Amino acid sequence: MRKSILSILLIPFLPGLGPQTSRPEVPEKLGVPATENLVLHVHAAGSQIYVCQAGPDQKLAWMLKGPEAELSDSKGAVIGKHYAGPTWKLNDGSEVVGKVLAKQDAPDAYAIPWLLVAAASHAGTGVLSEVTFIQRIHTKGGQPPASGCDDSHRGSENKASYSADYYFYAPRAAAN
């Protein structure tokens, strides 16, 4: 595996110094404003859940219901979960729900797209309570089935295994 997938880390803070890591390299349209600090990097592993249903064109297709994944820190400890919304919730009680701003095809044709997500709402206090942007990159798998969605499977679900790295950003603290 590439080091970027294995080097998952919870960004440590030192008073007055900010996060101790740099931003990942991403396509320009997935970039985050320079006014934002990287506050958390986690690895997700789980499933993208698809339902066989009529799409906008009224033809049956595998439509995304949502993710179901565990979020892990750099030591592999589960520190939260990711589920429909899209929502990320950490064990510290903080939660952020996002809205997709931009998509970029993954370098791997069999992987779900890379994303830039804006925070739409928050709950709780903790690491995610001030998050404004989330990037999903280094995706593996997660694509819907290429076939099998027909009248006899209408309403059925299919779970596609996936993994990804999520980077969370919050506004820089104002200078005193």
C-alpha angles and dihedrals in degrees: 000000000000116000091239090066094045097043096074113159145177101226110240119218127215116197109268094359103080124209119352099223139062131246119267120254109257138164112279095252090058094052123124122223116268088240089073128085124213104243105168141016119189137169119231125205125178139075142315105220119216129189125205103236144129113289129210089284089053091244118127113257140151104271123192113254093177146277128289110194145141120236116221134192127225091280093052095253114145107243101169149332140259122214145151117322083054088271132170117195125183128205088246087072097253120129137181129192116202143201121213113247101173141006132203126186110252117247086242108070090210093057130087116255126277112249145202110209130188121213111253099178143355138209133190129006126280140070097335097044094091099033114133103172137027128192122202111200142148090047122182123190123331099127119140119253114279091227144000100086104121138128092283090056099041109141095014121131130226124194116210115195115236144164132197144162118244123202118196124202134193132183117279113256113257114257114253 
